Amino acid sequence: MIGRNIHKIRKKRGLTLTQLAEQANISKSYLSNIEREINDNPSIHVMGKISTVLGVDLKNLLNEKSETTLSPEIEWLELAKELKESGIGLDDLREYKTVFEFVKWKNTKINF
């Protein structure tokens, strides 16, 4: 369960096993054993390091049924990365500012 969650999130982030191990300051073989669930009881300290690098709450790595949710900062970074990769730049986003302001205004009117 824990290993599958780590593997899934790592792949979603586009990280290799080596990159995650280096950034979390743990050995690649240890991380591999966790992902393959050979070591199915890593320390909370190691799990904390992994969750920090992956940008998720520790509980998301431990919970079998919950969808892994990203921290708000990581969600914004992921969105910005997706927009940039699709060819949308800052100037393009600024052109949509009026649309965003309208949606915000509309949402405040609906709630009253």
HUWO-V875662 format. One record per pair of residues at least 12 apart in sequence whose ideal C-beta (glycine too) atoms are under 8 Angstrom apart, sorted by the first residue. I is the first residue (numbers start at 1). GAP is how many residues later the second one is. D is the distance in Angstrom with one decimal. If there is no record, write none. Layout:
i/gap/d
I/GAP/D
I/GAP/D
This chain:
i/gap/d
1/36/7.8
1/39/8.0
1/61/7.9
1/63/4.5
2/32/6.8
2/35/7.5
2/38/6.8
2/40/7.1
2/45/7.4
2/59/5.9
2/60/6.2
3/31/5.2
3/32/4.4
3/33/6.1
3/34/4.1
3/37/7.0
4/31/7.8
4/33/7.4
5/55/7.0
5/56/5.0
5/57/7.8
5/58/7.8
5/59/7.8
5/63/6.4
6/14/8.0
6/25/7.8
6/28/6.3
6/29/5.5
6/44/6.0
6/48/7.3
6/55/6.1
7/28/4.5
8/60/7.2
9/45/4.9
9/47/6.0
9/51/7.8
9/52/7.6
9/59/5.5
10/25/7.7
10/44/6.6
13/41/6.2
13/42/7.5
15/38/7.9
15/39/7.8
17/14/6.0
17/15/5.9
17/18/7.3
20/30/7.0
20/33/6.0
20/34/7.3
23/30/4.5
24/22/7.6
24/25/4.2
24/26/5.1
24/28/7.5
24/29/4.8
25/24/6.4
26/20/5.9
26/23/6.5
26/24/7.6
30/12/7.9
30/16/7.7
31/19/7.6
34/12/7.7
34/16/7.9
44/14/7.8
47/14/6.0
47/15/7.3
55/15/5.8
55/16/5.6
55/18/7.5
55/19/3.5
55/22/7.9
56/12/5.5
56/13/7.0
56/14/6.1
56/15/6.9
56/18/7.5
57/12/7.1
57/14/7.0
